[in-house]
Each structure stands twice: as structure tokens, then as C-alpha cells.
């Protein structure tokens, strides 16, 4: 099994030549970031609502890898900085919402509104997880905790879609229920973690206990 260093070397060996080629063509890292979002939205919002799960997932996975490409391009071109990080993070949230929104529409199309509602609950929870971290950092706290961060959430969705697409009954609904629970546990973990950092400060300053 590859360790993390070897894995990074393998990924770099594949991504860097592509990144250099795109830069030579005059394509910017920001353009790849936006293209990645557009591709993700097409895969999720065109194919998932038609219950074409495997095709949709293939398109989504292809364009999610633009996260690796745009970051590499920014580093190679000397453009890495807060703007690129902000744009990438913001558009990631849009892409994540599109994936779960597309899954929800797929279950509406299938006549399963209950599972569609679970998908919407996952969508909202995922946005709250991200917002909690951003807001915590905005008030000077650290919030890198939680059992279901973005990578874990995407993996759970992906496994559910693959199994369901290959005809495994209830694979995706079960995955969504698991994701719903883990996502909202993560929200609670982040709130509790930030409270531990900020609540004593508020008390010392004479705030509410």
C-alpha cells in the first residue's frame, strides 16, 4: 500500500505535466476551478435527476479532480494565495450542494420523497459544517475537528452511488442516512469544540455564563 509520501509523488507525476501544459496554453488556475464546478454541476444536476447514477458519478469524479489541478497550476505559476484558496473553497461548497441536490432530485424522480428529504438534510448539514469552521476562524478560534469532514462525506456518497448504480438495493438510501447522522454529529462536535475555546473568554469578560 502506498504511504502518503509515495501517494503524493504518484499524484504529482500525473498532475504536474497536465498543469504545465495548461499553463503553456495560457489557461489560468481560476478557469480550471470554475470549469471543475461547471462539470460537477452537470454530472450531478443532469444525470442524477434522471437516475443515471454511474454516468453522473463518473462525470463528477472527473471534475472533482480539478481541485488537484488548479492548486498545482497556482503553485507552478506563482499565483498561489488567499484569492485562489477563497475561490476554490467557495465553489467547492456550491459543487457539494449540487451533488446532494441532484441526488435528492433523483429520488424525487424515483418516487421516494423520504430519501430525497434525507439528502436535503445532508446538504444543509454539510453547509453548516463548512460555515461553522469559517465563522469560528472569523472570531479567532480553531475548528479542524469532526468525524465527517468533506473528504469523508464525498467518499460515503460515492460508495453509495456506485453500489446503488450497480443494483444493490437500498445502498444509497442507507449511505445517506449514515451521512446525515455523521454530518450533524460533526456540526455538534464543531460547536462544542469552539465553545470550549470561546466560552471561557466570554465568561472572563463578564459575558453570559
VENHU-V315530 format. One record per backbone hydrogen bond with DSSP energy under -1.0 kcal/mol. CO is the residue of the C=O (numbers start at 1). NH is the residue of the N-H. If there is no record, write none. Layout:
# VENHU-V315530
CO NH
CO NH
This chain:
# VENHU-V315530
3 7
4 8
5 9
6 10
7 11
8 12
9 13
10 14
11 15
12 16
15 19
16 20
17 21
18 22
19 23
20 24
21 25
22 27
23 26
28 32
29 33
30 34
31 35
32 36
33 37
34 38
35 39
36 40
37 41
38 42
39 43
40 44
41 45
42 46
47 52
48 51
51 53
52 56
53 57
54 58
55 59
56 60
57 61
58 62
59 63
60 64
61 65
63 66
64 67
65 69
66 70
67 71
68 72
69 73
70 74
71 75
72 76
73 77
74 79
74 80
81 85
82 86
83 87
84 88
85 89
86 90
87 91
88 92
89 93
90 94
91 95
92 96
93 97
94 98
95 99
96 100
97 101
98 102
99 103
100 104
101 105
102 106
103 107
104 108
105 109
106 110
107 112
108 111
112 116
113 117
114 118
115 119
116 120
117 121
118 122
119 123
120 124
121 125
122 126
123 127
124 128
125 129
126 130
127 131
128 132
129 133
130 134
131 135
132 136
133 137
134 138
135 139
136 141
137 140
143 145
149 153
150 154
151 155
152 156
153 157
154 158
155 159
156 160
157 161
158 162
159 163
160 164
161 165
162 166
163 168
164 167
168 171
170 174
171 175
172 176
173 177
174 178
175 179
176 180
177 181
178 182
179 183
180 184
181 185
182 186
183 187
184 188
185 189
186 190
187 191
188 192
189 193
190 194
191 195
192 196
194 198
195 199
198 202
199 203
200 204
201 205
202 207
203 206
